[in-house]
Amino acid sequence: MSVAAPASAAATYRRLLAYSARHWPIAVLAVLGMAVDAGATAGFTWLIKPMLDDLFVRQDQNTIFWMPILIVIVFVLRGIATWLTDYGVARVGRGVVHSLREQVFARYLVMPAGYFDREASGQLISRVTYTVEQVAQASTEAVKVMIVDSLTVLGMLFVMLWYGARLTLALFVMAPLIAALVWFVGRRYRRISHRIQHSVGSVTGVVEEVVGGQREVKVYGGGTYEQQRFAEINEHNRRLNLKVASTNALSTALVQIIAACALAGVVFFATRPAMLAQMSAGSFMATITAMIAMLPSLKRLTTVQAMMQRGVAAAQDLFAILDTPGEPDGGTAQIARSRGEIALERVSLRYPGASSDALHEVDLFCPAGKVTALVGRSGSGKTTLASLIPRFYEPGTGRVLLDGRPLTEWTLASLRDQIALVSQHVVLFNDSIARNIAYGALGGATRERIREAAAAANALEFIERLPDGLDSRVGEGGALLSGGQRQRIAIARAILKNAPILILDEATSALDTESERLIQDALARLMRERTTLVIAHRLSTIEHADQIVVLDQGRIVETGRHDELLARGGHYAALHRMQFHDTAGA
């Protein structure tokens, strides 16, 4: 599965604005506020001529009375409009961030396992935190600048044309120069923005890796190396952002130089004898003031390219994820509880970029209610085979069946309702023990059922010693509990689910003797009358399995019971001798 290709910048921006349009009542009020804001600014500039000519030159009493009132009215209107604009833009922007975050997070929940194998976790996190903020700026703040400053420029042009049309027309020589500048700045931003998105993801990724592996970093003296690696990525990010700042500064400086030349031209032409005879002091000051007031808006209109291009680059990244298909779920069959009969027919699977099959033409039948153990050297395909049952991966060829029906005909939700999983790497969430046992769809379980599941998993004895019992927090990833305690909570979760199929992925490895005894006892209860797939490293734990399947390089090389395989003297017997020798030597 590949991530969808990004659309063009124009198509992306139109799609992005559609997110803002969903909040159209607030957006309409915000745009109205922008129009009033720009109109009030232009209106005050228009009042400069009567202020000078009627107040100070002619000293008109009517103007002297009304002018202060008009000025107050103009700025009260502008204040209301500014509040309406800022609040409206913030409301729409937060709405866009809220929608995009929920959609991207929801997309993560349905992406195939292979996607997470390839995508760095830092990029995944950065997309939900940093990237959506860039998108919000492009869809709201950039639009605000575009509307307010464009209307301000038009308003100032109106004032200038009203009071000094001939002078204003001479200023249009600026337009081609500013347009060329905007085009240049836009091209440069497009080149830089995508690299900034990736750079932020890299920074997040390194921090997450070091925080998660801080014990290994300390024990193996990786501090200097990690500091150097972070410094390189951080420096790369700094340089990219400085390029944006440099482009902003250059465009601002060029706009100011162009405008200063135009302003000098206005002063020169306005002081010609022919113009002096036609223009009053008020008209000249209104024209000059309008021109000066227009400069900040022109400057922002050139630098808004940075915000827009960065937002478009961020939106292309987000929309590419949103447009990528999730897990295939075209099945329609549903069942309350399956028999648990599993069959693999000539199943092959190769991971993207791999040179050989992880599984090659595997045929396997797992009878309902029986224990099937998968053994073999590391990398032989045990976990890959077990991952096909809940459809974490799809076979390249062949098919997997449940109760005689291909897995693709079941809905994913119905299929996974039939499966419980206990793995070596227990996943616990930073919540209470009770919520970790009654996780997800099990959340409606009663307190009594949770206690029964914990007792069956031999977990209640340590839970009751904790200050808050079942309500005790487990910490991030279960950091407040020991490995054996985490494993027993995972078993309690599987017991509570009471699914007909159980997958045990090396569930007792790397535990002390006491924890292993308690867990083996709990697993024995859990495995009763369930179709169980056990991925085992220690062969002593699966001697009583109904069938043992030996894999090597993605192929099934032996199948049988423990005694049969030992008597055969093949792969299983060799593995058994190796482990027995290691144990005896120890």
N, C-alpha and C positions, 0 to 999 in steps of 0.2 A: 504494500500500500504506500503510495506516495502522496505528499501534501499537494493540494491543488495549487496551480500556478497563479501568481498574483495578476489581477486585472490592471488595465491602464490607469494612469493617475486620474484622468477625468471621470472614468466610470467609478473608480473607488470613491472619489469625493462626492459624486452624486449619491452613491449608496450611503455614504457616511451622513450626508445631510438629511437623508430619510430618517435616521435615528433621531435627529433634532426635530424633524417635522411631526414625530409622534406626540410631541409636547406642544402642539401648535397653538393652543389658547395662550399659554404662557409666552411662547415665542412671538406671537402677534403683539402682545402687550410690550414685550421687550423691544421689538422693532419699532413700535409706535414711540416708545421712550427714546430710542436712538434718533428717530426723525425729529422729535421735539427738541432733543439736546442739540442736534446740529442746527436746527432752525433758530433756536434761542441764541446760539453763538453768532450766527450770521445776522440775526436781528439786532443784537447789541452793536455789532460792527456797523450796521446800516444807520444806527442812531448817532454815530460819531459826527456826521456832517451837520445835522440840526443842532447837536450840542455845541459845536464850534461856531457855526454861522449864526444860529438864532440866539444862543445863550450869551456868547462873548462878543460877537460883532454887532448884531442888531439888538441884543438884550430884550427879546420878545417876552412879555410877561406871561402870556399863555404857555409858552414853552418852558419858562422858568418854573411854573406851577406843576405841569404834567411830567416833565422829564424825570425827576426823581421817582415818581410813582411808576412810570414805565420801566425804569431800570430795575426797581424792586420786583415788579411783575415778571420781567424777563428772567431774572435769576431765580425766583421762586419756581417758575415753570421748569427751568433748567435743573434745579435741585430735585424736583419730583421726577423728572425724566431720567436723571442720572440714577436715582435709587431704583426706579422701575427697570432700567436697562441692566444695572449690575445684578439685582436680585433675579431678574428673569433669566439672564445669561447663566448665572450660577445654578439656578434651578434646572434649566435645560441641560447644562453640562453635567451636573450630578446624575441626572436621569440617564444620559448617554453612558456615563461610566457604569452606573448600576446595571443597565441592560446588557452592555458588552461583557462585563465581568460575569454576570450570570450565564450568558450564552457560551462564553469560552469555557467556564468551569463545567457547564453541562456537557459541552463537547468532549472535554477531557474524560468525563465519566463513561462515555460510550466509545472511546477510541480503542482500537485493538491493542493487545499487549505489545505487538511488534513496534507500534509507534513509540511507546515509552522506552523500548530497548534502544531506539536510535536517537531520541531527543534528549538533550542535556536537561537535567532537572532545573538548573539555573535559568534556562530559556523559558521553561514552562512557568516558573514562578514570576519571572520578570514580565512575561506577557500579561499576566493578570494584575500586576501592580503598576509597573512603570509604563508599559506600552499603552494601556487604556487611558492613562492620564494624557499622553501625547495626543491621542485621538480626540479626547474631550476638548483640548485646546484648539485643535483644528476645526472642530465642528461648532464651537461656541465663541471662544475668545477671538479667533481669527475672523469669524463672521462679524462679530461686534466691531472690530477694527475696520473691516472692509466697509460695513454699512455706515457707521458713524463718520469715519474720516472721508469716505466718498461723498456723503451728503454735505459734510462740512466744506470740502473742496468746491462742490457745486454751489453751495450757498455763498461762499466767498467770491467765486467767479461771478455770480449774479450781482453782488454788491459792486465789484470792480467794473463790470460792464455797465451797471446803472450809473455810476458816478464818473467813470473814465473809460469809455468804450475803446477809444483809439489807443490809449496806453495799454489796456488789457490785451487787445489783439496782438500787440507787439510781443507779449509774453508767451504766446503759443509756440514760440521757437523752443521753449523748454520741453514741450510734450514728447517729441521724438527722442530726445536725450534721456528723459526719465523712463520712457517705455523700453529703450534699449537696456537701461540699467536694471529694470525689473526682470527682463528676460535673462540677462546674465546671472543675476542673483538666484533666480529660480532654478536654472540649470545646475549651478554649483550646489545648492541645497539638496537637490534630488540625488546627487552623487554621494553626499555625505550622510544623509539621514538614515539610509538602510544600514550603513556601517555602525552608526551610533546605536541603533536598536540591538544589534548583535553584540556590541561591546558591553552594553549594560547587562545583557543576559550572561555574558562571560564573567563579569564582576560578581553578580549574584551567585553564579555557579561555584566559583572558587570559595566564596565565603561559606556557602552551604556545605561544601565538602570538608572544609577545615573545621567548622563547628561540629559537624556530624562525626568526624574522625579525629577529634582533638586528642584522644588517648594515644592513638597510633602516631600522630604527629609528634607528641611529646616523647614517647618511648623510643621512637626511631630517629629522633633528632631532626625532624623535618621542618622545624620552625624557620630556619634560614632559607631553605628551598621554597617553602610556601610564601614567605615574605617577598622573596624575589619574584616568584610567579605572579603574585598579586600586584606587585609594583609594576611589572611589565604591562599587565592588562589595564591597570588603573592609569598608567601613563598614556597608553593607547587611547583610552576613553577621554583623558584630558586633552590630548592633541586634537581629537575629532571635534570636541566641543569648542576648543579655541579656534578651529577653522570656521565654525559657524559664527562665533563672536567676531572674528576678523572680517568675515564677509559682511556681517551686520554693520560693523564700524565703517568699512569701506563704502558701503552703499549710503550710509548716513552722511559721511563726509562729502561724497560726490553730489548728493542732493543739495546739501548746504552750499557747495560751491556754485552749482548751477543756479540755485535760487538767488544767491548773492549777486551773481552777474546780471540776472534778470532785474533784481531790485535796483542795481546801479543804473541799468538801462531806463527803468521807470523814472528815477530821479533826474537823469540826464534829459529825457524827453519832456518831463513835466516842467522843467525850468526853461524850456525854449520860450521865447517871447510870444509865439502864437498860442502855445498852450496856457501860458500864464494869463492871457486875456480871456480864456474860456473857462478855466477851473477856479473855483473858490478854494480857500484854505481848507474848509471842511471836506470838500470833495477829494482834494489831494490826500488829506490825512485818512479819510475813510478808505480810499484805494490802497494806500500804503499799509494801513492796519490790516485790511483784509488779506493783503498779500503775505504779510508777516505771520498772521494767524493761520494761513494756509500751509506754511512750511512744516510745522510739526505733523500735520495730517499727511502731507506728501511723504515725509520721512517714515512714518509708521506704515504707510501703504507699501513702501519698498521693503521694509524689514518684516512685514507680516508674512512674506514668502517663507521665512525660516520656520515659523509656526505651522504654516499650511503644509509645507513639504515634509516636515518632520511628522506631522499628523497623518499625511497621506501614506508615508512609508510605514508608519505604525499600523494604520488601517489595513494596508495591503497584507501585512503579516497576520493580523487578526482574521480578516476575511478569508485568507487562504486556509486557516484552520477551520473556520466555520463552514467552509465549502467542501472540506475533505470528508468523504463518507465515513461514518462510524462503523462499528462492528456489523457485519451482515446479519440481518434478523428478519429473513423472509419467511420463516416457518409460521404455521398456523395451529399446529397440534398442541394441545395442552392436556395435562394429566395431574390429578391431585397427588397421587403417589405411584411411582413406577415400581416394577418388580426389581429393577436394578441389574438386568442382564445386559452386559456390554460386549460388543464385538467390533474388532478392527479387521477390515478386509483390504489387503494389499495396500496398506497406507504408506505413503512416502511424503516427506516434508524436508524442504531445504530452506534455511534462513536466507534472507536477502544478502547478497555479497559473499556467501559461503561457497567454497569450492566443492563440497561434497554434501550428501544428504545427512540430515540429523537423524532421520528415520528412513529405512529403505524397504519397501514392500513387506510391511509387517502384517502378519495375520495372527490374531489373538482372540480368544473367547474367554470371557470372565463370567462364570455362572452366577446367577442371582444368589445373594446371601453367603457367598464364599469369599475367602481371602486369597488375593493374588499378589505375590511379592515380586517386585521388579529389582533385580540386582545386576551389577556389572561395574566395570571401572568408571572413573569419572569421565564424563563426556560421551558415554555409550548411548545416551538417548532416553534414560529413565524419566527424567523430569519432563522432557519434551512429550513423551508418550502420555504421561498423566495429564499434561496441560491440554491435550486434545479433547478430553472428556468434557470439561466445562466450556469448551470452544474458545480458550484463550488464543489458540492458534488454529488455523484451518489447514487441513492436509492439502498438499499439492496434487496428489492423486490418491485414489482409493476412497474409502468412506468409513465412518465410525457410526455404529448403530446402538441405540438404547431400546431394549425390549423389541428388537427386530425392526426398528424404524430409524432411518438415517437422522443424525442429529440436526441436520439442516431443516428437517420438517417440523422440529419442535420450536416453539418460541424460546428465545434466550431466557426469559424470565422463568418459564415453566421448567426448562432444562436445569437451570441453576438452582431452582427450588429443590431439586432432587439430590443435591450434592453438598456435603460438608467437607471442609478442608482444615487440616492441621499440619503446619509446615515447621521446618527447623527454625526459620526466621519468623518468629511470631510477630504479627502486627497488632499492636494495641494503640488505642487513641487516648489522647490526654483528657481523660474523663474518669468517672467513677468505675470501680470494678463491676458493679451491677450493670452499668450501661455498656461496658465492654463485653460482658457475657450476653446480654440481651441487645445485641447490636443490630442496627438496620431494621430489616423486616421482623426481627424478633422483639422489637421494642415494646410490643403490647403484652409481653409475658408478665405474669403476676410475680410478686415478690417471692411467693412460696415456690413457684417453679424455678426461679433463678437459684434459690437456696438449694433445691433438690439437685439441680445440674451441677452446682459448685461442690456439693457433697459427693456426688457420683464421680466427679473428677479429682477427688481427694484434695480439693482446694479450700474447703471450708475450715479446715484446721488452722491454716495460716491466716485466712481472712478474718476469723473471729479474734485473732490476736491483734489485729490492727485497730487503731483508735476509733475509726469510723466504720469498721466492718465492711459491708458491701458498698458503702458510700465513700470509701477511701479512694483518693485519686491515685492513678497509676503513674503519673508523670508522662512526659513526652516519650513515645515509643515504649512505655512501660519501664522507664529508667529507675523508678522507685522500688521495683520488684526484682527478685533474682531470676535467673534463667529458668529454673524449675517452676517457680511460681507463675511466670508468664506463660509457660507451656501448659500448666494446668488450667489457667483461665481460658486458653484457646481450646482445650479439650472440653471444658464446661460449655463453651459457646457451641461446639459441635454437638454435644449431648442435648442441649436445649433445642437445637434446630431439628434433631431427630430425623435426618434425611436418610433415604434408603441407600445412598452411595456415599462412601467415605474415602477420601484421599489423604494418606499419611505420607508426607514428604520428609523422611529422616527425622521424625518427630522426637526421637529420644537421643539424638547424637549430642555429644559435648555436654553431658549432664553428669553430676556426681552420682554415686551408687544409690544413695537414699532417694534422691529425686527421681532417678530412673526407675527404681522399684515402685514408687508411688504412681508414676506416670504409666508404667506398663500395666499396673493394676487397673488404672482408670481406662486405659485404651482397651483392655480386655472386655470391660463392660460396654464401652462404646462400639466395639466391633461386632457385638452379638447380633446375628440375623441381619447383617448389612453386607452389601457388596463392597469389599474393601480392596483398594489398591495401596500397597505399602511400598514406598521407595526406601530401600534399606541399604545402609552401608555396613552395619554390623550384622553378620549373618546369624548370630546367636538369637537375634530378636525375631527371626521369621522361620525358625525351624518347624513350627507347627502350621505353617501356611498350607492351604488346600492345593495351591500350585505355585511353583517358583519359576519365574521367567528370567532367563539370563540374556542380557543384551550385550552386544559388542559392536562398536562402530555403526550403530543405528540398525542393526539386524538382530533378530531373535536367533540365538545359536543353540539354546537348550530350554526345555520345558519339562517340569516334573515335580515330584515331591522331594523333600530334603534327602531322605534315605536313598531314593532312586538316583538322584543326581550324584550323590557321593559314590554310589556303587558304579556309576557309569565312568567315573574318573576323567571327566572332561573339564570344561571351563569352570563350572561351579565348584568342583572338587579342588581345582587349583586355587580358586579364591579362598575356599575354606581352609586349605592347608596353610596358605599365606597368613591368614588372620590367626589361626590356631598357633602357628609358629611364633607370630609376633606376641600373642598373649602369653604363651609359655615362656618366651624369652624375657618378657617383662616381669 
